[in-house]
């Protein structure tokens, strides 16, 4: 996933105007994709001791697997940018095809 700090700063401004408390804890979700389920399990094994929960590990219509993990956290645009870089590196380390980004929910 390409990550851009300026875009994240704008996204956080929009989130704040949409009623998100961007200075408080939110539920952050992150998505990884690969055709090999065992590689995605390896990704979660790397994350579970850092407070991440596995929300879903499912096979999609095109025989690709999707891992969705989440964590309640307080992130700034800078921290999310660093997390995106780290997750790109984790995907590469685990030989996973794609880290495909994040979503966020209010608590």
KOLKOLGU-442482 format. One record per residue: residue number from 1; x, y, z of N, C-alpha, C, O in turn; residue in three letters. Coordinates in pm, whole numbers. Example, Ala and Ser with C-alpha at 12.3 -4.5 7.8 and 13.67 -1.06 7.14 Angstrom:
r num 1; nu 1319; nv -569; nw 780; cau 1230; cav -450; caw 780; cu 1320; cv -330; cw 780; ou 1424; ov -332; ow 846; residuo ALA $
r num 2; nu 1285; nv -225; nw 708; cau 1367; cav -106; caw 714; cu 1290; cv 3; cw 787; ou 1341; ov 114; ow 804; residuo SER $
END
This chain:
r num 1; nu 85; nv -118; nw 0; cau 0; cav 0; caw 0; cu 89; cv 124; cw 0; ou 185; ov 133; ow 76; residuo UNK $
r num 2; nu 55; nv 217; nw -84; cau 125; cav 345; caw -84; cu 71; cv 427; cw 32; ou -50; ov 432; ow 56; residuo UNK $
r num 3; nu 160; nv 492; nw 104; cau 116; cav 574; caw 216; cu 170; cv 716; cw 198; ou 283; ov 737; ow 155; residuo UNK $
r num 4; nu 86; nv 813; nw 231; cau 118; cav 954; caw 209; cu 76; cv 1032; cw 333; ou -43; ov 1039; ow 365; residuo UNK $
r num 5; nu 172; nv 1089; nw 403; cau 144; cav 1159; caw 528; cu 48; cv 1277; cw 506; ou -43; ov 1297; ow 586; residuo UNK $
r num 6; nu 68; nv 1353; nw 400; cau -21; cav 1467; caw 373; cu -165; cv 1424; cw 354; ou -257; ov 1490; ow 403; residuo UNK $
r num 7; nu -185; nv 1313; nw 285; cau -321; cav 1261; caw 264; cu -381; cv 1216; cw 398; ou -499; ov 1239; ow 424; residuo UNK $
r num 8; nu -299; nv 1154; nw 482; cau -349; cav 1111; caw 614; cu -387; cv 1232; cw 700; ou -487; ov 1228; ow 771; residuo UNK $
r num 9; nu -308; nv 1339; nw 693; cau -342; cav 1459; caw 769; cu -477; cv 1514; cw 725; ou -558; ov 1554; ow 809; residuo UNK $
r num 10; nu -502; nv 1515; nw 596; cau -632; cav 1560; caw 545; cu -744; cv 1466; cw 587; ou -854; ov 1510; ow 619; residuo UNK $
r num 11; nu -716; nv 1336; nw 586; cau -816; cav 1238; caw 628; cu -854; cv 1258; cw 773; ou -971; ov 1251; ow 808; residuo UNK $
r num 12; nu -755; nv 1284; nw 859; cau -783; cav 1307; caw 1001; cu -869; cv 1433; cw 1020; ou -958; ov 1435; ow 1105; residuo UNK $
r num 13; nu -842; nv 1537; nw 942; cau -925; cav 1659; caw 949; cu -1069; cv 1626; cw 911; ou -1162; ov 1672; ow 976; residuo UNK $
r num 14; nu -1086; nv 1546; nw 806; cau -1221; cav 1507; caw 763; cu -1288; cv 1421; cw 870; ou -1407; ov 1437; ow 898; residuo UNK $
r num 15; nu -1213; nv 1330; nw 929; cau -1268; cav 1245; caw 1034; cu -1318; cv 1332; cw 1150; ou -1427; ov 1308; ow 1203; residuo UNK $
r num 16; nu -1239; nv 1432; nw 1190; cau -1278; cav 1520; caw 1300; cu -1406; cv 1595; cw 1265; ou -1494; ov 1611; ow 1350; residuo UNK $
r num 17; nu -1418; nv 1640; nw 1141; cau -1539; cav 1712; caw 1101; cu -1659; cv 1618; cw 1090; ou -1774; ov 1662; ow 1093; residuo UNK $
r num 18; nu -1632; nv 1487; nw 1076; cau -1739; cav 1386; caw 1071; cu -1776; cv 1332; cw 1209; ou -1855; ov 1238; ow 1221; residuo UNK $
r num 19; nu -1718; nv 1392; nw 1313; cau -1757; cav 1353; caw 1449; cu -1668; cv 1250; cw 1516; ou -1701; ov 1204; ow 1625; residuo UNK $
r num 20; nu -1556; nv 1214; nw 1455; cau -1462; cav 1123; caw 1520; cu -1378; cv 1202; cw 1620; ou -1334; ov 1313; ow 1590; residuo UNK $
r num 21; nu -1355; nv 1145; nw 1737; cau -1262; cav 1204; caw 1832; cu -1123; cv 1154; cw 1795; ou -1079; ov 1049; ow 1843; residuo UNK $
r num 22; nu -1054; nv 1229; nw 1710; cau -924; cav 1184; caw 1660; cu -815; cv 1192; cw 1765; ou -703; ov 1148; ow 1742; residuo UNK $
r num 23; nu -846; nv 1249; nw 1881; cau -749; cav 1256; caw 1991; cu -772; cv 1147; cw 2094; ou -698; ov 1137; ow 2192; residuo UNK $
r num 24; nu -874; nv 1065; nw 2074; cau -908; cav 959; caw 2167; cu -896; cv 823; cw 2102; ou -862; ov 812; ow 1984; residuo UNK $
r num 25; nu -924; nv 720; nw 2179; cau -913; cav 584; caw 2123; cu -1022; cv 557; cw 2020; ou -1138; ov 595; ow 2037; residuo UNK $
r num 26; nu -981; nv 490; nw 1914; cau -1070; cav 446; caw 1807; cu -1034; cv 301; cw 1774; ou -927; ov 253; ow 1809; residuo UNK $
r num 27; nu -1125; nv 234; nw 1707; cau -1097; cav 96; caw 1664; cu -1041; cv 101; cw 1521; ou -1112; ov 133; ow 1426; residuo UNK $
r num 28; nu -913; nv 68; nw 1510; cau -843; cav 72; caw 1382; cu -837; cv -69; cw 1325; ou -802; ov -164; ow 1395; residuo UNK $
r num 29; nu -872; nv -83; nw 1197; cau -868; cav -211; caw 1128; cu -767; cv -208; cw 1015; ou -746; ov -105; ow 952; residuo UNK $
r num 30; nu -703; nv -324; nw 990; cau -598; cav -334; caw 889; cu -618; cv -462; cw 809; ou -659; ov -564; ow 864; residuo UNK $
r num 31; nu -589; nv -457; nw 678; cau -622; cav -564; caw 586; cu -499; cv -616; cw 513; ou -418; ov -539; ow 461; residuo UNK $
r num 32; nu -487; nv -748; nw 510; cau -379; cav -816; caw 438; cu -441; cv -920; cw 345; ou -542; ov -982; ow 379; residuo UNK $
r num 33; nu -381; nv -939; nw 227; cau -434; cav -1033; caw 127; cu -323; cv -1124; cw 76; ou -210; ov -1081; ow 55; residuo UNK $
r num 34; nu -360; nv -1251; nw 54; cau -270; cav -1346; caw -10; cu -349; cv -1469; cw -52; ou -456; ov -1497; ow 2; residuo UNK $
r num 35; nu -296; nv -1542; nw -148; cau -362; cav -1666; caw -191; cu -330; cv -1782; cw -98; ou -393; ov -1888; ow -106; residuo UNK $
r num 36; nu -232; nv -1763; nw -9; cau -190; cav -1867; caw 85; cu -233; cv -1830; cw 227; ou -176; ov -1739; ow 287; residuo UNK $
r num 37; nu -331; nv -1898; nw 278; cau -386; cav -1871; caw 411; cu -278; cv -1877; cw 519; ou -279; ov -1798; ow 612; residuo UNK $
r num 38; nu -184; nv -1971; nw 506; cau -82; cav -1989; caw 610; cu 8; cv -1866; cw 624; ou 58; ov -1838; ow 733; residuo UNK $
r num 39; nu 29; nv -1792; nw 515; cau 109; cav -1669; caw 523; cu 36; cv -1563; cw 605; ou 98; ov -1487; ow 679; residuo UNK $
r num 40; nu -95; nv -1558; nw 591; cau -174; cav -1460; caw 667; cu -177; cv -1498; cw 814; ou -178; ov -1410; ow 901; residuo UNK $
r num 41; nu -180; nv -1626; nw 842; cau -173; cav -1670; caw 981; cu -39; cv -1628; cw 1042; ou -34; ov -1588; ow 1159; residuo UNK $
r num 42; nu 67; nv -1635; nw 964; cau 198; cav -1589; caw 1011; cu 196; cv -1440; cw 1044; ou 255; ov -1397; ow 1143; residuo UNK $
r num 43; nu 128; nv -1361; nw 961; cau 115; cav -1217; caw 989; cu 46; cv -1197; cw 1123; ou 94; ov -1120; ow 1207; residuo UNK $
r num 44; nu -66; nv -1266; nw 1144; cau -136; cav -1248; caw 1271; cu -52; cv -1295; cw 1388; ou -55; ov -1234; ow 1495; residuo UNK $
r num 45; nu 24; nv -1402; nw 1371; cau 113; cav -1448; caw 1479; cu 211; cv -1339; cw 1519; ou 248; ov -1328; ow 1636; residuo UNK $
r num 46; nu 254; nv -1257; nw 1422; cau 344; cav -1146; caw 1452; cu 272; cv -1033; cw 1526; ou 335; ov -958; ow 1601; residuo UNK $
r num 47; nu 141; nv -1020; nw 1506; cau 67; cav -905; caw 1560; cu -6; cv -933; cw 1692; ou -31; ov -840; ow 1768; residuo UNK $
r num 48; nu -39; nv -1057; nw 1719; cau -128; cav -1087; caw 1832; cu -69; cv -1047; cw 1967; ou -145; ov -1013; ow 2058; residuo UNK $
r num 49; nu 61; nv -1050; nw 1982; cau 122; cav -1012; caw 2110; cu 134; cv -861; cw 2125; ou 184; ov -812; ow 2227; residuo UNK $
r num 50; nu 88; nv -787; nw 2025; cau 91; cav -641; caw 2029; cu -49; cv -582; cw 2042; ou -71; ov -465; ow 2010; residuo UNK $
r num 51; nu -143; nv -663; nw 2088; cau -278; cav -614; caw 2115; cu -375; cv -620; cw 1999; ou -486; ov -568; ow 2010; residuo UNK $
r num 52; nu -337; nv -681; nw 1888; cau -427; cav -691; caw 1773; cu -519; cv -811; cw 1788; ou -480; ov -916; ow 1840; residuo UNK $
r num 53; nu -640; nv -793; nw 1743; cau -740; cav -900; caw 1742; cu -765; cv -942; cw 1598; ou -770; ov -857; ow 1508; residuo UNK $
r num 54; nu -782; nv -1070; nw 1576; cau -821; cav -1117; caw 1443; cu -971; cv -1102; cw 1432; ou -1046; ov -1168; ow 1504; residuo UNK $
r num 55; nu -1015; nv -1017; nw 1343; cau -1157; cav -995; caw 1320; cu -1212; cv -1097; cw 1221; ou -1324; ov -1147; ow 1235; residuo UNK $
r num 56; nu -1130; nv -1127; nw 1120; cau -1178; cav -1215; caw 1013; cu -1060; cv -1269; cw 935; ou -961; ov -1199; ow 913; residuo UNK $
r num 57; nu -1070; nv -1393; nw 895; cau -979; cav -1455; caw 800; cu -1067; cv -1537; cw 708; ou -1112; ov -1646; ow 743; residuo UNK $
r num 58; nu -1091; nv -1483; nw 589; cau -1187; cav -1550; caw 501; cu -1137; cv -1557; cw 358; ou -1054; ov -1477; ow 314; residuo UNK $
r num 59; nu -1190; nv -1656; nw 288; cau -1155; cav -1674; caw 148; cu -1255; cv -1599; cw 62; ou -1376; ov -1610; ow 80; residuo UNK $
r num 60; nu -1202; nv -1522; nw -31; cau -1285; cav -1442; caw -119; cu -1317; cv -1523; cw -244; ou -1266; ov -1633; ow -262; residuo UNK $
r num 61; nu -1401; nv -1469; nw -329; cau -1447; cav -1540; caw -449; cu -1334; cv -1578; cw -544; ou -1344; ov -1679; ow -614; residuo UNK $
r num 62; nu -1229; nv -1500; nw -547; cau -1120; cav -1527; caw -644; cu -1010; cv -1615; cw -585; ou -896; ov -1609; ow -631; residuo UNK $
r num 63; nu -1042; nv -1695; nw -484; cau -948; cav -1785; caw -417; cu -838; cv -1712; cw -342; ou -737; ov -1773; ow -306; residuo UNK $
r num 64; nu -857; nv -1585; nw -317; cau -763; cav -1509; caw -237; cu -817; cv -1503; cw -94; ou -938; ov -1501; ow -72; residuo UNK $
r num 65; nu -726; nv -1500; nw 2; cau -763; cav -1490; caw 142; cu -743; cv -1348; cw 192; ou -652; ov -1278; ow 146; residuo UNK $
r num 66; nu -829; nv -1306; nw 285; cau -818; cav -1173; caw 346; cu -809; cv -1189; cw 497; ou -892; ov -1256; ow 559; residuo UNK $
r num 67; nu -709; nv -1127; nw 555; cau -695; cav -1118; caw 701; cu -732; cv -976; cw 741; ou -678; ov -879; ow 688; residuo UNK $
r num 68; nu -823; nv -966; nw 836; cau -864; cav -836; caw 891; cu -834; cv -840; cw 1039; ou -890; ov -920; ow 1113; residuo UNK $
r num 69; nu -743; nv -750; nw 1083; cau -708; cav -739; caw 1224; cu -747; cv -601; cw 1273; ou -758; ov -507; ow 1195; residuo UNK $
r num 70; nu -767; nv -589; nw 1404; cau -803; cav -459; caw 1459; cu -733; cv -437; cw 1593; ou -685; ov -531; ow 1657; residuo UNK $
r num 71; nu -730; nv -310; nw 1632; cau -673; cav -272; caw 1761; cu -734; cv -139; cw 1803; ou -746; ov -47; ow 1722; residuo UNK $
r num 72; nu -774; nv -130; nw 1928; cau -817; cav -2; caw 1982; cu -692; cv 76; cw 2018; ou -607; ov 28; ow 2094; residuo UNK $
r num 73; nu -681; nv 196; nw 1963; cau -557; cav 270; caw 1977; cu -584; cv 419; cw 1957; ou -688; ov 457; ow 1902; residuo UNK $
r num 74; nu -492; nv 500; nw 2001; cau -493; cav 643; caw 1973; cu -382; cv 668; cw 1873; ou -264; ov 651; ow 1905; residuo UNK $
r num 75; nu -418; nv 708; nw 1752; cau -319; cav 732; caw 1647; cu -327; cv 875; cw 1598; ou -434; ov 935; ow 1594; residuo UNK $
r num 76; nu -214; nv 928; nw 1562; cau -204; cav 1056; caw 1493; cu -177; cv 1024; cw 1346; ou -147; ov 909; ow 1313; residuo UNK $
r num 77; nu -187; nv 1122; nw 1259; cau -151; cav 1095; caw 1120; cu -7; cv 1039; cw 1107; ou 19; ov 950; ow 1026; residuo UNK $
r num 78; nu 83; nv 1093; nw 1187; cau 222; cav 1047; caw 1182; cu 234; cv 902; cw 1227; ou 304; ov 823; ow 1165; residuo UNK $
r num 79; nu 166; nv 867; nw 1336; cau 171; cav 729; caw 1385; cu 107; cv 632; cw 1286; ou 159; ov 522; ow 1266; residuo UNK $
r num 80; nu -4; nv 671; nw 1225; cau -68; cav 585; caw 1126; cu 22; cv 570; cw 1004; ou 31; ov 462; ow 946; residuo UNK $
r num 81; nu 88; nv 677; nw 965; cau 182; cav 670; caw 853; cu 293; cv 569; cw 883; ou 326; ov 486; ow 798; residuo UNK $
r num 82; nu 350; nv 577; nw 1003; cau 455; cav 483; caw 1042; cu 402; cv 341; cw 1049; ou 471; ov 246; ow 1012; residuo UNK $
r num 83; nu 279; nv 326; nw 1096; cau 219; cav 193; caw 1104; cu 199; cv 135; cw 963; ou 225; ov 17; ow 941; residuo UNK $
r num 84; nu 155; nv 217; nw 870; cau 139; cav 171; caw 732; cu 273; cv 125; cw 674; ou 279; ov 22; ow 607; residuo UNK $
r num 85; nu 378; nv 200; nw 699; cau 511; cav 161; caw 652; cu 551; cv 28; cw 715; ou 600; ov -62; ow 647; residuo UNK $
r num 86; nu 530; nv 16; nw 846; cau 565; cav -108; caw 917; cu 484; cv -226; cw 865; ou 538; ov -336; ow 853; residuo UNK $
r num 87; nu 357; nv -205; nw 835; cau 275; cav -316; caw 785; cu 312; cv -354; cw 642; ou 301; ov -471; ow 604; residuo UNK $
r num 88; nu 356; nv -258; nw 562; cau 411; cav -293; caw 431; cu 535; cv -381; cw 448; ou 553; ov -479; ow 376; residuo UNK $
r num 89; nu 619; nv -345; nw 544; cau 740; cav -423; caw 570; cu 705; cv -561; cw 626; ou 770; ov -660; ow 592; residuo UNK $
r num 90; nu 603; nv -568; nw 713; cau 560; cav -697; caw 768; cu 508; cv -787; cw 657; ou 539; ov -906; ow 653; residuo UNK $
r num 91; nu 429; nv -731; nw 567; cau 377; cav -809; caw 455; cu 493; cv -864; cw 371; ou 491; ov -979; ow 329; residuo UNK $
r num 92; nu 592; nv -780; nw 347; cau 708; cav -826; caw 270; cu 784; cv -934; cw 346; ou 825; ov -1035; ow 288; residuo UNK $
r num 93; nu 804; nv -914; nw 476; cau 875; cav -1012; caw 559; cu 804; cv -1147; cw 559; ou 870; ov -1252; ow 555; residuo UNK $
r num 94; nu 672; nv -1146; nw 563; cau 593; cav -1270; caw 566; cu 560; cv -1321; cw 427; ou 488; ov -1420; ow 412; residuo UNK $
r num 95; nu 611; nv -1254; nw 324; cau 588; cav -1290; caw 185; cu 439; cv -1288; cw 149; ou 391; ov -1371; ow 72; residuo UNK $
r num 96; nu 367; nv -1192; nw 207; cau 224; cav -1173; caw 181; cu 210; cv -1081; cw 61; ou 284; ov -983; ow 47; residuo UNK $
r num 97; nu 115; nv -1111; nw -25; cau 99; cav -1037; caw -150; cu 70; cv -889; cw -128; ou 121; ov -804; ow -201; residuo UNK $
r num 98; nu -12; nv -856; nw -26; cau -56; cav -717; caw -15; cu -100; cv -681; cw 126; ou -180; ov -752; ow 187; residuo UNK $
r num 99; nu -47; nv -569; nw 176; cau -111; cav -497; caw 286; cu -194; cv -391; cw 217; ou -141; ov -308; ow 144; residuo UNK $
r num 100; nu -325; nv -393; nw 241; cau -415; cav -309; caw 160; cu -477; cv -195; cw 237; ou -576; ov -138; ow 193; residuo UNK $
r num 101; nu -420; nv -159; nw 352; cau -468; cav -39; caw 418; cu -550; cv -62; cw 542; ou -548; ov -169; ow 603; residuo UNK $
r num 102; nu -623; nv 43; nw 578; cau -686; cav 50; caw 708; cu -827; cv 105; cw 697; ou -867; ov 160; ow 594; residuo UNK $
r num 103; nu -901; nv 87; nw 806; cau -1027; cav 158; caw 827; cu -1036; cv 192; cw 975; ou -952; ov 149; ow 1055; residuo UNK $
r num 104; nu -1137; nv 268; nw 1011; cau -1149; cav 312; caw 1150; cu -1296; cv 318; cw 1188; ou -1382; ov 349; ow 1105; residuo UNK $
r num 105; nu -1324; nv 287; nw 1314; cau -1459; cav 294; caw 1367; cu -1459; cv 367; cw 1501; ou -1362; ov 363; ow 1576; residuo UNK $
r num 106; nu -1569; nv 434; nw 1528; cau -1587; cav 494; caw 1660; cu -1613; cv 383; cw 1760; ou -1666; ov 277; ow 1725; residuo UNK $
r num 107; nu -1576; nv 407; nw 1885; cau -1604; cav 309; caw 1990; cu -1743; cv 328; cw 2046; ou -1784; ov 255; ow 2136; residuo UNK $
END
